[in-house]
Amino acid sequence: MDAKPYVHKILKPDGTMVDCSPAGEYFTLEELQAAMDGGWVENINLAGGFVMIIDEEGKLKELPPNNLATELVGAPGVSIVGNALVCLDKGEELG
């Protein structure tokens, strides 16, 4: 049985979404850090088994709010800032 294909998107604070792919089968720490513009990364588990990667120190760095990523998390009191990398099943719509 073939592995389930995924589409990875970087959600930017300005509302744009950019496709991205790991160089290998999985993202390396360095690739995740580059998608977040450097620094520590943190993962957030989303509904349906999806994962969002964010800059752990984004609020300390005073990064701009990311409304689309915040909406996707959907948890009261949680606000996402800066870039967010999301793994989505192919065929799923985001935004």
VONUGU-627774 format. One record per atom (N, C-alpha, C, O): residue in one letter; atom name; x, y, z; residue number from 1. Coordinates in nm, 4 decimals, m for minus. Layout:
BEGIN
(r 'a','CA',(X,Y,Z),NUM)
...
***
This chain:
BEGIN
(r 'm','N',(0.0850,m0.1184,0.0000),1)
(r 'm','CA',(0.0000,0.0000,0.0000),1)
(r 'm','C',(0.0887,0.1236,0.0000),1)
(r 'm','O',(0.1849,0.1314,0.0765),1)
(r 'd','N',(0.0568,0.2199,m0.0853),2)
(r 'd','CA',(0.1347,0.3435,m0.0940),2)
(r 'd','C',(0.1052,0.4339,0.0250),2)
(r 'd','O',(m0.0050,0.4339,0.0799),2)
(r 'a','N',(0.2071,0.5109,0.0631),3)
(r 'a','CA',(0.1887,0.6093,0.1703),3)
(r 'a','C',(0.0913,0.7165,0.1240),3)
(r 'a','O',(0.0833,0.7471,0.0051),3)
(r 'k','N',(0.0178,0.7732,0.2181),4)
(r 'k','CA',(m0.0795,0.8767,0.1864),4)
(r 'k','C',(m0.0070,1.0047,0.1477),4)
(r 'k','O',(0.0796,1.0505,0.2223),4)
(r 'p','N',(m0.0403,1.0644,0.0319),5)
(r 'p','CA',(0.0294,1.1866,m0.0108),5)
(r 'p','C',(m0.0160,1.3077,0.0702),5)
(r 'p','O',(m0.1305,1.3158,0.1147),5)
(r 'y','N',(0.0749,1.3996,0.0877),6)
(r 'y','CA',(0.0448,1.5222,0.1621),6)
(r 'y','C',(0.0857,1.6439,0.0825),6)
(r 'y','O',(0.1763,1.6378,m0.0007),6)
(r 'v','N',(0.0188,1.7541,0.1082),7)
(r 'v','CA',(0.0572,1.8849,0.0579),7)
(r 'v','C',(0.0945,1.9670,0.1801),7)
(r 'v','O',(0.0210,1.9694,0.2788),7)
(r 'h','N',(0.2075,2.0336,0.1736),8)
(r 'h','CA',(0.2529,2.1182,0.2839),8)
(r 'h','C',(0.2382,2.2639,0.2409),8)
(r 'h','O',(0.2733,2.2986,0.1281),8)
(r 'k','N',(0.1875,2.3483,0.3278),9)
(r 'k','CA',(0.1678,2.4899,0.2990),9)
(r 'k','C',(0.2299,2.5744,0.4085),9)
(r 'k','O',(0.2213,2.5415,0.5268),9)
(r 'i','N',(0.2926,2.6836,0.3675),10)
(r 'i','CA',(0.3338,2.7861,0.4633),10)
(r 'i','C',(0.2269,2.8938,0.4584),10)
(r 'i','O',(0.2026,2.9533,0.3534),10)
(r 'l','N',(0.1634,2.9187,0.5718),11)
(r 'l','CA',(0.0640,3.0256,0.5847),11)
(r 'l','C',(0.1373,3.1488,0.6336),11)
(r 'l','O',(0.1992,3.1471,0.7399),11)
(r 'k','N',(0.1303,3.2544,0.5569),12)
(r 'k','CA',(0.2012,3.3771,0.5927),12)
(r 'k','C',(0.1058,3.4758,0.6592),12)
(r 'k','O',(m0.0148,3.4705,0.6352),12)
(r 'p','N',(0.1581,3.5657,0.7425),13)
(r 'p','CA',(0.0723,3.6619,0.8117),13)
(r 'p','C',(m0.0107,3.7510,0.7177),13)
(r 'p','O',(m0.1163,3.8004,0.7572),13)
(r 'd','N',(0.0363,3.7717,0.5940),14)
(r 'd','CA',(m0.0400,3.8555,0.5011),14)
(r 'd','C',(m0.1537,3.7800,0.4332),14)
(r 'd','O',(m0.2223,3.8349,0.3469),14)
(r 'g','N',(m0.1742,3.6520,0.4726),15)
(r 'g','CA',(m0.2843,3.5735,0.4187),15)
(r 'g','C',(m0.2476,3.4871,0.2988),15)
(r 'g','O',(m0.3305,3.4089,0.2522),15)
(r 't','N',(m0.1269,3.4992,0.2484),16)
(r 't','CA',(m0.0862,3.4160,0.1361),16)
(r 't','C',(m0.0460,3.2777,0.1849),16)
(r 't','O',(m0.0075,3.2589,0.3003),16)
(r 'm','N',(m0.0560,3.1810,0.0935),17)
(r 'm','CA',(m0.0153,3.0438,0.1216),17)
(r 'm','C',(0.0846,3.0019,0.0148),17)
(r 'm','O',(0.0640,3.0274,m0.1039),17)
(r 'v','N',(0.1922,2.9378,0.0571),18)
(r 'v','CA',(0.2988,2.8952,m0.0326),18)
(r 'v','C',(0.3182,2.7443,m0.0178),18)
(r 'v','O',(0.3354,2.6945,0.0934),18)
(r 'd','N',(0.3154,2.6711,m0.1305),19)
(r 'd','CA',(0.3451,2.5276,m0.1260),19)
(r 'd','C',(0.4919,2.5079,m0.0901),19)
(r 'd','O',(0.5772,2.5873,m0.1299),19)
(r 'c','N',(0.5207,2.4035,m0.0159),20)
(r 'c','CA',(0.6593,2.3700,0.0148),20)
(r 'c','C',(0.6704,2.2192,0.0320),20)
(r 'c','O',(0.5721,2.1512,0.0616),20)
(r 's','N',(0.7899,2.1690,0.0132),21)
(r 's','CA',(0.8148,2.0258,0.0264),21)
(r 's','C',(0.9487,2.0042,0.0935),21)
(r 's','O',(1.0401,2.0851,0.0777),21)
(r 'p','N',(0.9613,1.8951,0.1688),22)
(r 'p','CA',(1.0919,1.8633,0.2268),22)
(r 'p','C',(1.1864,1.8148,0.1179),22)
(r 'p','O',(1.1418,1.7649,0.0145),22)
(r 'a','N',(1.3147,1.8289,0.1400),23)
(r 'a','CA',(1.4138,1.7807,0.0437),23)
(r 'a','C',(1.4108,1.6279,0.0359),23)
(r 'a','O',(1.4330,1.5701,m0.0706),23)
(r 'g','N',(1.3833,1.5635,0.1486),24)
(r 'g','CA',(1.3744,1.4178,0.1537),24)
(r 'g','C',(1.2326,1.3755,0.1834),24)
(r 'g','O',(1.1372,1.4433,0.1451),24)
(r 'e','N',(1.2188,1.2629,0.2518),25)
(r 'e','CA',(1.0863,1.2130,0.2866),25)
(r 'e','C',(1.0204,1.2980,0.3956),25)
(r 'e','O',(0.8984,1.3145,0.3971),25)
(r 'y','N',(1.1025,1.3518,0.4869),26)
(r 'y','CA',(1.0529,1.4321,0.5980),26)
(r 'y','C',(1.1286,1.5641,0.6037),26)
(r 'y','O',(1.2401,1.5750,0.5526),26)
(r 'f','N',(1.0665,1.6656,0.6669),27)
(r 'f','CA',(1.1357,1.7922,0.6886),27)
(r 'f','C',(1.2462,1.7727,0.7917),27)
(r 'f','O',(1.2273,1.7021,0.8909),27)
(r 't','N',(1.3605,1.8347,0.7686),28)
(r 't','CA',(1.4660,1.8386,0.8697),28)
(r 't','C',(1.4399,1.9573,0.9606),28)
(r 't','O',(1.3615,2.0461,0.9270),28)
(r 'l','N',(1.5057,1.9588,1.0758),29)
(r 'l','CA',(1.4932,2.0724,1.1659),29)
(r 'l','C',(1.5337,2.2011,1.0947),29)
(r 'l','O',(1.4685,2.3044,1.1099),29)
(r 'e','N',(1.6410,2.1944,1.0173),30)
(r 'e','CA',(1.6879,2.3132,0.9456),30)
(r 'e','C',(1.5842,2.3638,0.8455),30)
(r 'e','O',(1.5679,2.4848,0.8300),30)
(r 'e','N',(1.5143,2.2733,0.7777),31)
(r 'e','CA',(1.4093,2.3146,0.6825),31)
(r 'e','C',(1.2922,2.3797,0.7559),31)
(r 'e','O',(1.2360,2.4786,0.7091),31)
(r 'l','N',(1.2560,2.3233,0.8715),32)
(r 'l','CA',(1.1476,2.3826,0.9503),32)
(r 'l','C',(1.1865,2.5211,1.0001),32)
(r 'l','O',(1.1065,2.6146,0.9952),32)
(r 'q','N',(1.3090,2.5335,1.0479),33)
(r 'q','CA',(1.3557,2.6641,1.0957),33)
(r 'q','C',(1.3585,2.7655,0.9818),33)
(r 'q','O',(1.3235,2.8816,1.0024),33)
(r 'a','N',(1.3989,2.7244,0.8636),34)
(r 'a','CA',(1.4012,2.8158,0.7483),34)
(r 'a','C',(1.2593,2.8614,0.7131),34)
(r 'a','O',(1.2389,2.9776,0.6779),34)
(r 'a','N',(1.1622,2.7721,0.7223),35)
(r 'a','CA',(1.0229,2.8089,0.6934),35)
(r 'a','C',(0.9695,2.9096,0.7947),35)
(r 'a','O',(0.8806,2.9891,0.7640),35)
(r 'm','N',(1.0255,2.9052,0.9173),36)
(r 'm','CA',(0.9833,2.9976,1.0225),36)
(r 'm','C',(1.0736,3.1208,1.0285),36)
(r 'm','O',(1.0601,3.2023,1.1197),36)
(r 'd','N',(1.1634,3.1351,0.9350),37)
(r 'd','CA',(1.2612,3.2446,0.9337),37)
(r 'd','C',(1.3569,3.2354,1.0517),37)
(r 'd','O',(1.3978,3.3377,1.1066),37)
(r 'g','N',(1.3930,3.1134,1.0910),38)
(r 'g','CA',(1.4927,3.0922,1.1967),38)
(r 'g','C',(1.4303,3.0730,1.3330),38)
(r 'g','O',(1.3116,3.0992,1.3526),38)
(r 'g','N',(1.5110,3.0269,1.4270),39)
(r 'g','CA',(1.4662,3.0150,1.5655),39)
(r 'g','C',(1.4131,2.8779,1.6024),39)
(r 'g','O',(1.4228,2.7821,1.5257),39)
(r 'w','N',(1.3567,2.8713,1.7224),40)
(r 'w','CA',(1.2993,2.7489,1.7753),40)
(r 'w','C',(1.1656,2.7228,1.7077),40)
(r 'w','O',(1.0926,2.8163,1.6749),40)
(r 'v','N',(1.1338,2.5956,1.6870),41)
(r 'v','CA',(1.0041,2.5615,1.6293),41)
(r 'v','C',(0.9203,2.4857,1.7311),41)
(r 'v','O',(0.9724,2.4164,1.8185),41)
(r 'e','N',(0.7913,2.5005,1.7176),42)
(r 'e','CA',(0.6960,2.4340,1.8063),42)
(r 'e','C',(0.5881,2.3723,1.7188),42)
(r 'e','O',(0.5472,2.4326,1.6195),42)
(r 'n','N',(0.5411,2.2522,1.7542),43)
(r 'n','CA',(0.4324,2.1932,1.6765),43)
(r 'n','C',(0.3018,2.2008,1.7532),43)
(r 'n','O',(0.2987,2.1925,1.8760),43)
(r 'i','N',(0.1943,2.2167,1.6776),44)
(r 'i','CA',(0.0591,2.2198,1.7321),44)
(r 'i','C',(m0.0191,2.1114,1.6589),44)
(r 'i','O',(m0.0256,2.1117,1.5360),44)
(r 'n','N',(m0.0775,2.0198,1.7329),45)
(r 'n','CA',(m0.1605,1.9159,1.6716),45)
(r 'n','C',(m0.2973,1.9743,1.6401),45)
(r 'n','O',(m0.3616,2.0362,1.7249),45)
(r 'l','N',(m0.3402,1.9533,1.5168),46)
(r 'l','CA',(m0.4692,2.0037,1.4701),46)
(r 'l','C',(m0.5674,1.8878,1.4541),46)
(r 'l','O',(m0.5285,1.7711,1.4595),46)
(r 'a','N',(m0.6936,1.9210,1.4346),47)
(r 'a','CA',(m0.7958,1.8197,1.4104),47)
(r 'a','C',(m0.7600,1.7376,1.2869),47)
(r 'a','O',(m0.6953,1.7872,1.1947),47)
(r 'g','N',(m0.8021,1.6135,1.2864),48)
(r 'g','CA',(m0.7817,1.5282,1.1705),48)
(r 'g','C',(m0.6404,1.4775,1.1536),48)
(r 'g','O',(m0.6060,1.4239,1.0482),48)
(r 'g','N',(m0.5567,1.4935,1.2570),49)
(r 'g','CA',(m0.4199,1.4443,1.2489),49)
(r 'g','C',(m0.3231,1.5380,1.1778),49)
(r 'g','O',(m0.2084,1.5003,1.1536),49)
(r 'f','N',(m0.3658,1.6570,1.1444),50)
(r 'f','CA',(m0.2769,1.7539,1.0810),50)
(r 'f','C',(m0.1876,1.8182,1.1862),50)
(r 'f','O',(m0.2184,1.8153,1.3054),50)
(r 'v','N',(m0.0766,1.8761,1.1412),51)
(r 'v','CA',(0.0195,1.9396,1.2309),51)
(r 'v','C',(0.0539,2.0777,1.1787),51)
(r 'v','O',(0.0680,2.0976,1.0580),51)
(r 'm','N',(0.0674,2.1732,1.2700),52)
(r 'm','CA',(0.1122,2.3089,1.2368),52)
(r 'm','C',(0.2440,2.3324,1.3091),52)
(r 'm','O',(0.2568,2.3034,1.4280),52)
(r 'i','N',(0.3416,2.3852,1.2362),53)
(r 'i','CA',(0.4712,2.4210,1.2938),53)
(r 'i','C',(0.4786,2.5738,1.2986),53)
(r 'i','O',(0.4531,2.6408,1.1985),53)
(r 'i','N',(0.5136,2.6281,1.4146),54)
(r 'i','CA',(0.5232,2.7735,1.4303),54)
(r 'i','C',(0.6557,2.8097,1.4964),54)
(r 'i','O',(0.7280,2.7229,1.5455),54)
(r 'd','N',(0.6863,2.9390,1.4968),55)
(r 'd','CA',(0.8039,2.9913,1.5667),55)
(r 'd','C',(0.7684,3.0015,1.7149),55)
(r 'd','O',(0.6817,3.0798,1.7536),55)
(r 'e','N',(0.8354,2.9228,1.7959),56)
(r 'e','CA',(0.8056,2.9191,1.9392),56)
(r 'e','C',(0.8210,3.0561,2.0054),56)
(r 'e','O',(0.7505,3.0868,2.1015),56)
(r 'e','N',(0.9123,3.1379,1.9546),57)
(r 'e','CA',(0.9379,3.2694,2.0141),57)
(r 'e','C',(0.8750,3.3836,1.9340),57)
(r 'e','O',(0.9144,3.4993,1.9486),57)
(r 'g','N',(0.7778,3.3507,1.8497),58)
(r 'g','CA',(0.7164,3.4502,1.7624),58)
(r 'g','C',(0.6595,3.5715,1.8350),58)
(r 'g','O',(0.6740,3.6846,1.7885),58)
(r 'k','N',(0.5951,3.5482,1.9480),59)
(r 'k','CA',(0.5372,3.6605,2.0232),59)
(r 'k','C',(0.6463,3.7456,2.0873),59)
(r 'k','O',(0.6347,3.8680,2.0934),59)
(r 'l','N',(0.7518,3.6806,2.1349),60)
(r 'l','CA',(0.8640,3.7564,2.1916),60)
(r 'l','C',(0.9323,3.8415,2.0848),60)
(r 'l','O',(0.9810,3.9510,2.1131),60)
(r 'k','N',(0.9354,3.7901,1.9619),61)
(r 'k','CA',(0.9955,3.8628,1.8494),61)
(r 'k','C',(0.9006,3.9664,1.7914),61)
(r 'k','O',(0.9370,4.0410,1.7004),61)
(r 'e','N',(0.7774,3.9708,1.8449),62)
(r 'e','CA',(0.6733,4.0634,1.7996),62)
(r 'e','C',(0.6443,4.0456,1.6504),62)
(r 'e','O',(0.6327,4.1427,1.5756),62)
(r 'l','N',(0.6329,3.9179,1.6088),63)
(r 'l','CA',(0.5973,3.8890,1.4704),63)
(r 'l','C',(0.4513,3.9270,1.4458),63)
(r 'l','O',(0.3718,3.9294,1.5398),63)
(r 'p','N',(0.4152,3.9566,1.3213),64)
(r 'p','CA',(0.2771,3.9974,1.2918),64)
(r 'p','C',(0.1782,3.8822,1.3111),64)
(r 'p','O',(0.2141,3.7657,1.2939),64)
(r 'p','N',(0.0536,3.9150,1.3468),65)
(r 'p','CA',(m0.0477,3.8119,1.3666),65)
(r 'p','C',(m0.0758,3.7363,1.2370),65)
(r 'p','O',(m0.0701,3.7926,1.1277),65)
(r 'n','N',(m0.1059,3.6094,1.2517),66)
(r 'n','CA',(m0.1398,3.5247,1.1384),66)
(r 'n','C',(m0.2838,3.4778,1.1594),66)
(r 'n','O',(m0.3082,3.3760,1.2241),66)
(r 'n','N',(m0.3780,3.5528,1.1044),67)
(r 'n','CA',(m0.5199,3.5261,1.1283),67)
(r 'n','C',(m0.5650,3.3920,1.0729),67)
(r 'n','O',(m0.6433,3.3219,1.1370),67)
(r 'l','N',(m0.5166,3.3550,0.9540),68)
(r 'l','CA',(m0.5567,3.2274,0.8951),68)
(r 'l','C',(m0.5104,3.1105,0.9813),68)
(r 'l','O',(m0.5871,3.0173,1.0055),68)
(r 'a','N',(m0.3863,3.1143,1.0275),69)
(r 'a','CA',(m0.3341,3.0077,1.1129),69)
(r 'a','C',(m0.4092,3.0032,1.2462),69)
(r 'a','O',(m0.4393,2.8953,1.2972),69)
(r 't','N',(m0.4390,3.1197,1.3017),70)
(r 't','CA',(m0.5140,3.1266,1.4275),70)
(r 't','C',(m0.6514,3.0638,1.4098),70)
(r 't','O',(m0.6968,2.9881,1.4956),70)
(r 'e','N',(m0.7179,3.0950,1.2989),71)
(r 'e','CA',(m0.8503,3.0395,1.2710),71)
(r 'e','C',(m0.8427,2.8875,1.2555),71)
(r 'e','O',(m0.9310,2.8155,1.3022),71)
(r 'l','N',(m0.7388,2.8400,1.1909),72)
(r 'l','CA',(m0.7228,2.6972,1.1710),72)
(r 'l','C',(m0.7031,2.6228,1.3033),72)
(r 'l','O',(m0.7539,2.5119,1.3196),72)
(r 'v','N',(m0.6300,2.6824,1.3977),73)
(r 'v','CA',(m0.6111,2.6206,1.5295),73)
(r 'v','C',(m0.7452,2.6124,1.6017),73)
(r 'v','O',(m0.7784,2.5096,1.6607),73)
(r 'g','N',(m0.8222,2.7213,1.5968),74)
(r 'g','CA',(m0.9579,2.7205,1.6496),74)
(r 'g','C',(m0.9710,2.7015,1.7997),74)
(r 'g','O',(m1.0755,2.6562,1.8465),74)
(r 'a','N',(m0.8685,2.7346,1.8759),75)
(r 'a','CA',(m0.8753,2.7200,2.0214),75)
(r 'a','C',(m0.8904,2.8575,2.0858),75)
(r 'a','O',(m0.8168,2.9500,2.0514),75)
(r 'p','N',(m0.9846,2.8723,2.1785),76)
(r 'p','CA',(m1.0021,3.0009,2.2449),76)
(r 'p','C',(m0.8734,3.0469,2.3132),76)
(r 'p','O',(m0.8064,2.9679,2.3797),76)
(r 'g','N',(m0.8396,3.1727,2.2971),77)
(r 'g','CA',(m0.7235,3.2302,2.3626),77)
(r 'g','C',(m0.5915,3.2044,2.2930),77)
(r 'g','O',(m0.4881,3.2540,2.3380),77)
(r 'v','N',(m0.5917,3.1274,2.1833),78)
(r 'v','CA',(m0.4688,3.0978,2.1101),78)
(r 'v','C',(m0.4603,3.1903,1.9891),78)
(r 'v','O',(m0.5530,3.1973,1.9085),78)
(r 's','N',(m0.3492,3.2605,1.9775),79)
(r 's','CA',(m0.3266,3.3432,1.8592),79)
(r 's','C',(m0.1886,3.3095,1.8037),79)
(r 's','O',(m0.0901,3.3040,1.8774),79)
(r 'i','N',(m0.1832,3.2871,1.6732),80)
(r 'i','CA',(m0.0596,3.2499,1.6055),80)
(r 'i','C',(m0.0003,3.3740,1.5417),80)
(r 'i','O',(m0.0724,3.4576,1.4874),80)
(r 'v','N',(0.1324,3.3857,1.5487),81)
(r 'v','CA',(0.2028,3.4970,1.4853),81)
(r 'v','C',(0.3116,3.4423,1.3943),81)
(r 'v','O',(0.3621,3.3322,1.4163),81)
(r 'g','N',(0.3475,3.5186,1.2930),82)
(r 'g','CA',(0.4520,3.4772,1.2005),82)
(r 'g','C',(0.4055,3.3672,1.1068),82)
(r 'g','O',(0.2865,3.3370,1.0982),82)
(r 'n','N',(0.5013,3.3078,1.0367),83)
(r 'n','CA',(0.4707,3.1991,0.9442),83)
(r 'n','C',(0.4253,3.0753,1.0194),83)
(r 'n','O',(0.4642,3.0530,1.1340),83)
(r 'a','N',(0.3418,2.9942,0.9533),84)
(r 'a','CA',(0.2976,2.8664,1.0086),84)
(r 'a','C',(0.3027,2.7639,0.8959),84)
(r 'a','O',(0.2466,2.7863,0.7886),84)
(r 'l','N',(0.3691,2.6528,0.9197),85)
(r 'l','CA',(0.3767,2.5440,0.8227),85)
(r 'l','C',(0.2726,2.4407,0.8608),85)
(r 'l','O',(0.2695,2.3934,0.9744),85)
(r 'v','N',(0.1862,2.4054,0.7643),86)
(r 'v','CA',(0.0785,2.3113,0.7906),86)
(r 'v','C',(0.0871,2.1950,0.6933),86)
(r 'v','O',(0.1064,2.2149,0.5734),86)
(r 'c','N',(0.0728,2.0737,0.7451),87)
(r 'c','CA',(0.0651,1.9540,0.6622),87)
(r 'c','C',(m0.0821,1.9223,0.6401),87)
(r 'c','O',(m0.1569,1.9035,0.7361),87)
(r 'l','N',(m0.1239,1.9165,0.5142),88)
(r 'l','CA',(m0.2623,1.8899,0.4774),88)
(r 'l','C',(m0.2700,1.7687,0.3867),88)
(r 'l','O',(m0.1777,1.7433,0.3092),88)
(r 'd','N',(m0.3805,1.6924,0.3953),89)
(r 'd','CA',(m0.4047,1.5866,0.2983),89)
(r 'd','C',(m0.4285,1.6499,0.1618),89)
(r 'd','O',(m0.4916,1.7552,0.1524),89)
(r 'k','N',(m0.3782,1.5865,0.0557),90)
(r 'k','CA',(m0.4073,1.6350,m0.0791),90)
(r 'k','C',(m0.5577,1.6346,m0.0991),90)
(r 'k','O',(m0.6275,1.5432,m0.0551),90)
(r 'g','N',(m0.6065,1.7376,m0.1659),91)
(r 'g','CA',(m0.7496,1.7482,m0.1920),91)
(r 'g','C',(m0.8216,1.8314,m0.0874),91)
(r 'g','O',(m0.9323,1.8786,m0.1133),91)
(r 'e','N',(m0.7635,1.8506,0.0283),92)
(r 'e','CA',(m0.8242,1.9353,0.1295),92)
(r 'e','C',(m0.8095,2.0811,0.0889),92)
(r 'e','O',(m0.7085,2.1199,0.0301),92)
(r 'e','N',(m0.9083,2.1602,0.1197),93)
(r 'e','CA',(m0.9053,2.3030,0.0909),93)
(r 'e','C',(m0.8687,2.3782,0.2173),93)
(r 'e','O',(m0.9145,2.3444,0.3264),93)
(r 'l','N',(m0.7867,2.4794,0.2020),94)
(r 'l','CA',(m0.7520,2.5647,0.3154),94)
(r 'l','C',(m0.7739,2.7083,0.2753),94)
(r 'l','O',(m0.7080,2.7585,0.1842),94)
(r 'g','N',(m0.8662,2.7752,0.3425),95)
(r 'g','CA',(m0.8924,2.9163,0.3146),95)
(r 'g','C',(m0.9694,2.9422,0.1893),95)
(r 'g','O',(m0.9968,3.0577,0.1565),95)
***
